[in-house]
């Protein structure tokens, strides 16, 4: 068990560029979540997958954001036409089961800076 | 109004002190309550997980839930400098896809 991994750890981009982040969950965890955390705030839910199906998207997830989880393994989060307000830490978490008493394990996050 | 409110601090205590961290919530559908610890520039790690009113103890940490008052607490006994971090309360309903709703986080500093 190597934990949840995220790449890259840091990304600096210019406004208007597209960026893509990758999350590799703990092996055999069927649920995968994306959260966004800004400085001084707690993480905010963006979207989650059960296996390859995207089951819920937050209203925070504008049309510029898209997430995929092909084959129910790793996931990618893409932001198109980045804006300065997109600067944040993007966290991925995974868990087994269907919620409730199950534990979400977080990755180290990808820190995005939009100039 | 946010669903989960947490005093952001910062909180500074001397080594060995008892620390009390608190969250209030408004959604009575929350059934599961967690405390995460987050070191600077790292992802959150789970400290405590409870689902019923009352106390749960794990070493120097005690989690307390009062569903009637919609109030949860985390107590840290004999605090150590290594406890210096941001503490996040989180909660989830029985359904709603399992997403976690977090408080703002309390930044704790334990001085040697």
Interface residues (C-beta under 8 A of the other chain):
Chain A: X4 X31 X33 X35 X40 X41 X42 X43 X44 X45 X48 X55 X56 X91 X93 X95 X98 X99 X100 X101 X102 X103 X104 X105 X106 X107 X108 X109 X111
Chain B: X4 X6 X8 X31 X32 X36 X41 X42 X43 X44 X45 X46 X49 X51 X88 X90 X92 X94 X95 X97 X98 X99 X100 X101 X102 X103 X104 X105
